[in-house]
Amino acid sequence: MAKTFPPLLERQLARARRGREDGSVDMDRLLDMVASAYEDMDSERRLSERALNLMEKELRAVNERLREEAEALVKTILSNVGDGVVIADEQGIIESVNAAIETTFRVPADDMIGRNLASLMPSPRAGDPDKYISDSLNTGIPHVLNTTIQTEAIRSGGEVFPIELSVGELLRADGRRFVGIIRDITTRKAAEAEILRARDEAEAASRAKSEFLSAMSHELRTPLNAVIGFAQLLEFNPGSPLDDEQKMCVDHIMGGGKHLLDLIDQVLDLARIESGQLNILVEDVAVDDIAVQCLQLIAPQALARSITVANWSDAHATVRADAVRFKQVLLNLLSNAVKYNREGGTLTLASDRSEPGWIWIGVTDTGEGIPESLHSGLFEPFNRLGKESSDILGAGVGLTVTKQLVEAMGGRIGFDSEVGRGSTFWVELPEV
């Protein structure tokens, strides 16, 4: 079998046989040709190496330029960010800080480089819940990694102040780094403390007011009941009947006394609600039964003002409510609909299912309506919406109590009003 040679050598052999009749190889010529070929190859190799070296230098230069640009960009960002930024190695040794850190800790940046992060915090006391923070930063164990916590730090003068600390991890070719973002929350903590103080003061004032109202109401009821009682004795004394003028005076005493007693009861209810002492007993209540009772009670008031009363309540509607408080709510809405109606007007009581699981009960009058500008103050206590100087009796407490009673029973209350046409006050309670 004939020997085979590499393609390059085969070509050189063919060239060496040219011009020889016997086809033998001219060895001298062959050696010259092989040497020339390998010199050419070596020259190409050196050219390639030089080209590669140039490319490598250019790549290194580009990488260095990109790194410098990136570092410049990061430094620009860090120098302008409002929070303090600290970069530390795995042992917690500070390598760089931004300008905000200097302002926060009142220490020049150069003085902070080389210090341990734990030196920025107060010396941990035995059992201190924040001790693990300084320990972890001091030992490099990242217990606080990728979390945000609130702890304390210490300024150069020894002042301890609250901070919010977030720690992230930065992986670099020369090892891990920890990036700490530190925010001084002294102002925030002071504001929170002020809010809590104001809240506590407001709650204490509210409790004191409720206790005062409750005490004064009880104190007023005793002499007021005596006044009403003696007036009733004068009115119904068969041994000494009253003449017309005397009877009119006693009627004024009785009317004024009962009105004051109603106001005291409302103030007592308001005090109980605000102090959390109101007892609510929720049960199944037939709406129509309560509606009929309330309409009978306000019938004399409506008759005195020639107001027509219509009952359109659903005879089968049943709600979950406190029967006594539901009756109180309905009576207050009906009484207002009579007081603020026009002479000879109409009062309508209606109920229906407003949506699945809810019963709507509405009281509509044909009074003058409520201007939109007064809507926001409607349920405020002691706000009579400009009716203080009118001849309509009231203290502006009824709707406040009504709203809180409805909400205490798990219901909703609202109203719709149109100036010149009247108002509808409605209540929604859970359906049985």
C-alpha positions in Angstrom: 0.0 0.0 0.0 1.4 3.5 -1.0 2.3 5.8 1.8 0.1 9.0 2.3 1.5 12.3 3.5 -0.1 15.5 4.8 -1.5 17.7 2.1 1.1 20.3 2.5 4.0 17.8 2.1 2.2 16.1 -0.9 2.2 19.4 -2.6 5.8 20.0 -1.9 6.8 16.5 -3.2 4.8 17.1 -6.4 6.7 20.3 -7.0 10.1 18.6 -6.3 9.4 15.9 -8.9 8.8 18.4 -11.7 11.5 18.4 -14.4 12.9 14.9 -13.5 12.3 12.2 -16.1 12.3 9.4 -13.6 9.9 11.1 -11.3 12.3 11.0 -8.4 12.4 13.7 -5.8 15.0 16.5 -5.8 15.7 16.5 -2.1 17.6 19.8 -2.0 14.8 21.5 -3.8 12.2 19.8 -1.5 14.0 20.9 1.6 14.2 24.5 0.4 10.6 24.5 -0.4 9.6 23.0 3.0 11.7 25.5 4.9 10.2 28.4 2.9 6.7 27.2 3.7 7.3 26.9 7.4 8.9 30.3 7.5 5.8 31.7 5.9 3.7 29.9 8.5 5.8 31.2 11.4 5.5 34.8 10.0 1.7 34.5 9.9 1.7 33.1 13.4 3.7 36.1 14.7 1.4 38.5 12.9 -1.6 36.8 14.5 -0.1 37.0 17.9 0.6 40.7 17.5 -3.0 41.2 16.3 -4.4 39.3 19.3 -2.2 41.3 21.7 -3.5 44.5 20.3 -7.1 43.4 20.6 -6.5 42.3 24.2 -5.0 45.7 25.0 -7.9 47.5 23.4 -10.4 45.3 25.3 -8.7 46.0 28.5 -8.8 49.7 27.8 -12.5 49.6 27.0 -13.2 47.6 30.1 -11.2 50.0 32.2 -13.0 53.0 30.7 -16.4 51.4 31.2 -15.5 50.5 34.8 -14.4 54.1 35.5 -17.5 55.5 33.9 -19.7 53.1 36.0 -17.9 54.0 39.2 -18.3 57.7 38.4 -22.0 57.2 37.8 -22.4 55.3 41.0 -20.5 58.0 42.9 -22.6 60.7 41.4 -25.8 58.9 42.4 -24.6 58.1 45.9 -23.4 61.7 46.5 -26.9 63.0 45.6 -29.1 60.5 47.3 -30.7 61.7 50.5 -30.1 58.5 52.5 -26.7 57.5 53.9 -25.0 54.7 52.1 -22.1 52.6 53.5 -20.2 49.9 51.7 -18.3 47.4 53.9 -16.4 44.2 53.3 -17.3 40.7 54.7 -15.8 41.6 58.1 -18.0 44.8 58.3 -15.0 47.1 57.7 -16.2 50.3 56.0 -14.7 50.9 52.6 -16.7 53.9 51.3 -19.5 56.2 52.3 -21.5 58.9 50.6 -21.9 62.6 51.6 -25.2 61.9 53.4 -23.4 59.6 55.9 -21.1 62.5 56.8 -24.1 64.7 57.5 -26.0 62.0 59.4 -23.1 61.0 61.7 -21.3 64.3 61.7 -18.0 62.6 60.9 -15.8 63.2 57.8 -15.8 60.4 55.3 -12.0 59.8 55.7 -12.5 59.2 59.4 -15.1 56.6 58.8 -13.1 54.5 56.3 -11.6 51.5 58.0 -14.0 51.5 60.9 -16.3 48.7 61.7 -20.0 49.2 61.0 -20.8 48.2 64.6 -19.0 51.3 65.7 -21.9 53.4 64.3 -24.3 51.8 66.9 -24.4 52.2 70.7 -22.6 49.5 72.7 -25.1 46.7 73.0 -26.3 46.0 76.5 -26.9 42.5 77.8 -30.2 41.3 76.6 -30.5 44.1 74.1 -32.8 42.9 71.3 -30.8 44.9 68.7 -27.5 43.3 69.8 -27.6 40.7 67.0 -27.4 43.6 64.5 -24.1 44.9 65.6 -22.9 41.3 66.2 -23.8 40.3 62.6 -22.1 43.3 61.1 -19.1 42.8 63.2 -18.7 39.1 62.4 -19.9 39.3 58.8 -22.9 37.0 59.4 -25.7 38.7 57.4 -28.6 38.3 59.8 -30.1 41.6 58.6 -29.5 40.9 54.9 -32.3 41.9 52.5 -34.4 43.3 55.3 -35.3 46.7 56.6 -35.3 47.2 60.4 -35.5 50.1 62.8 -32.7 50.4 65.4 -30.5 53.1 66.9 -27.2 54.7 65.8 -24.8 57.0 67.6 -23.3 60.3 66.3 -19.8 61.5 66.9 -20.8 63.4 70.0 -22.4 60.4 71.6 -26.0 61.3 70.7 -28.1 58.2 70.1 -30.8 58.6 67.4 -33.3 56.3 65.6 -32.5 55.0 62.2 -34.0 52.7 59.5 -31.4 50.3 58.2 -31.5 48.2 55.0 -28.6 45.9 54.1 -28.0 44.3 50.7 -25.3 42.1 49.3 -22.9 43.0 46.4 -20.9 40.3 44.7 -17.5 41.4 43.2 -14.6 39.6 41.8 -12.5 40.3 44.9 -15.2 39.1 47.3 -18.5 40.0 48.8 -19.5 43.5 49.9 -22.4 44.7 52.1 -24.3 47.8 51.1 -26.0 49.5 54.0 -28.7 52.2 53.5 -29.2 54.3 56.7 -32.0 56.8 57.1 -32.3 59.1 60.0 -35.9 58.8 61.3 -35.7 61.2 64.2 -38.2 63.6 62.7 -40.6 60.8 61.8 -40.4 59.3 65.3 -41.0 62.7 66.9 -44.1 63.1 64.6 -45.4 59.7 65.5 -44.9 60.4 69.2 -46.8 63.7 68.8 -49.7 61.9 67.0 -49.9 59.3 69.8 -49.8 62.0 72.4 -52.6 64.0 70.7 -54.6 60.8 70.3 -54.3 60.0 73.9 -55.2 63.5 74.9 -58.2 63.4 72.6 -59.4 60.1 74.0 -59.0 61.3 77.5 -60.9 64.5 76.7 -63.7 62.4 75.1 -63.9 60.2 78.1 -64.0 63.2 80.4 -66.7 64.8 78.3 -68.8 61.6 78.3 -68.4 61.2 82.0 -69.4 64.8 82.6 -72.5 64.5 80.3 -73.5 61.3 82.0 -73.1 62.8 85.5 -74.8 66.1 84.6 -77.7 64.4 82.8 -78.4 62.2 85.9 -78.2 65.2 88.1 -80.7 67.2 85.9 -83.2 64.3 85.6 -84.0 64.3 89.3 -85.2 67.9 89.7 -86.7 67.8 86.2 -88.9 64.8 87.1 -90.0 66.7 90.3 -91.0 69.7 88.2 -93.0 67.5 85.7 -94.5 65.5 88.6 -95.8 68.7 90.4 -97.1 70.1 87.2 -99.1 66.9 86.6 -100.5 67.2 90.2 -101.6 70.7 89.5 -103.2 69.7 86.1 -105.1 66.7 87.5 -106.1 68.1 90.9 -109.9 67.7 91.1 -110.0 69.6 94.4 -108.6 72.8 92.9 -109.3 72.8 89.2 -107.3 75.2 87.1 -108.7 78.1 85.2 -107.8 78.5 81.5 -104.8 80.8 82.1 -103.5 78.5 84.8 -104.0 75.4 82.6 -102.1 77.1 79.8 -99.2 77.8 82.1 -99.1 74.3 83.4 -99.2 73.0 79.8 -96.1 75.1 79.0 -94.4 73.7 82.1 -95.3 70.1 81.1 -94.2 70.6 77.4 -90.9 72.3 78.3 -90.2 69.7 81.0 -90.8 66.7 78.6 -88.7 68.4 75.9 -85.8 68.8 78.3 -86.2 65.2 79.5 -86.0 64.0 75.9 -82.9 66.1 75.3 -81.3 64.7 78.5 -82.1 61.1 77.3 -80.5 61.8 74.0 -77.4 63.3 75.7 -77.2 60.2 77.9 -77.4 57.9 74.9 -74.7 59.9 73.2 -72.5 59.6 76.3 -73.1 55.9 76.6 -72.3 55.3 72.9 -69.0 57.4 73.1 -67.9 55.6 76.3 -68.7 52.2 74.9 -71.3 51.4 77.5 -74.3 51.0 75.2 -75.7 47.5 75.3 -77.2 46.2 72.0 -79.3 43.0 71.9 -79.7 41.9 68.3 -82.7 39.8 67.5 -85.3 39.2 64.7 -87.5 42.2 64.5 -90.6 42.6 62.3 -90.3 46.0 60.6 -94.1 46.6 60.2 -94.8 46.0 63.9 -92.3 48.6 64.9 -93.5 51.0 62.2 -97.1 50.8 63.4 -96.1 51.5 67.0 -94.0 54.5 66.0 -96.7 56.0 63.7 -99.2 55.8 66.5 -96.9 57.7 68.8 -96.2 60.5 66.4 -99.8 60.7 65.1 -100.8 63.6 67.6 -97.8 65.7 66.4 -98.7 65.1 62.7 -102.3 65.9 63.4 -101.4 69.1 65.1 -99.7 70.3 61.9 -102.3 68.7 59.5 -99.7 66.4 58.1 -100.9 63.3 56.2 -99.1 60.1 57.2 -98.8 57.1 54.8 -97.4 53.7 55.7 -95.9 51.7 52.9 -93.8 49.4 54.9 -93.4 45.7 53.8 -95.6 43.6 56.1 -93.3 40.7 55.8 -89.9 42.4 56.2 -87.8 41.2 59.2 -84.4 42.5 60.2 -81.7 41.7 62.7 -81.7 44.6 65.2 -82.2 45.6 68.8 -86.0 46.2 69.0 -85.8 49.0 71.5 -83.0 50.9 69.6 -84.7 50.3 66.3 -87.9 51.8 67.6 -85.8 54.8 69.0 -84.2 55.3 65.5 -87.5 55.2 63.7 -89.2 57.5 66.2 -86.4 60.1 65.8 -86.6 60.0 62.0 -90.4 60.3 62.1 -90.4 63.1 64.7 -87.9 65.0 62.5 -90.1 64.5 59.5 -93.0 66.1 61.3 -91.0 69.0 62.9 -89.2 69.9 59.6 -92.2 69.3 57.3 -94.5 72.1 56.1 -98.0 72.7 57.4 -100.4 70.3 55.6 -97.5 68.3 54.1 -97.1 64.6 53.7 -95.0 62.0 55.7 -94.4 58.6 54.1 -92.8 55.6 55.8 -91.7 52.8 53.4 -89.6 49.7 53.5 -88.3 47.3 50.8 -85.4 44.9 50.0 -82.6 47.2 48.7 -80.3 44.3 47.8 -79.9 40.7 48.8 -79.5 40.5 52.5 -80.6 44.1 53.3 -83.9 45.8 54.2 -84.3 49.5 53.4 -86.5 51.7 55.6 -87.1 55.2 54.5 -88.9 58.3 56.0 -89.9 61.0 53.5 -91.2 64.5 54.2 -92.3 67.3 52.0 -90.4 70.0 53.9 -88.0 72.7 52.5 -85.1 70.2 52.0 -81.5 70.6 53.1 -79.0 72.7 51.0 -76.0 70.7 49.7 -73.6 73.0 51.5 -75.0 71.8 54.9 -74.9 68.0 54.1 -71.5 67.5 55.6 -72.6 68.7 59.1 -75.8 66.8 59.2 -74.7 64.1 61.6 -72.5 66.2 63.7 -73.5 66.5 67.4 -75.2 69.8 68.5 -75.2 71.1 64.9 -78.7 72.3 64.0 -77.8 73.6 60.5 -78.9 77.1 61.1 -82.1 76.3 62.9 -80.9 77.4 66.3 -83.1 80.6 66.2 -86.2 78.9 64.8 -89.2 77.9 66.8 -88.5 74.2 66.1 -87.3 72.6 69.3 -84.2 70.5 69.4 -80.5 70.4 70.3 -78.9 68.8 67.2 -78.2 65.5 69.0 -80.9 63.2 67.6 -79.4 62.4 64.2 -76.0 61.8 65.8 -77.4 59.3 68.2 -79.5 57.7 65.4 -76.5 57.2 63.2 -74.4 55.6 66.0 -77.3 53.4 67.0 -77.8 52.2 63.4 -74.1 51.5 63.0 -74.0 49.7 66.4 -76.6 47.3 65.1 -74.5 46.6 62.0 -76.6 48.8 59.7 -76.2 51.8 57.4 -77.8 55.2 57.4 -78.0 58.0 54.8 -80.3 60.6 53.2 -81.4 62.2 50.0 -82.6 65.8 49.9 -83.8 68.3 47.3 -84.3 72.0 48.3 -88.0 72.9 47.9 -89.3 69.3 47.7 -88.2 67.6 50.9 -85.9 64.9 52.3 -85.7 61.1 52.7 -83.8 59.7 55.6 -83.1 56.0 55.2 -81.8 53.1 57.2 -80.5 49.7 55.9 -80.4 46.8 58.3 -79.5 43.1 57.7 -82.4 41.0 56.6 -83.3 37.8 58.5 
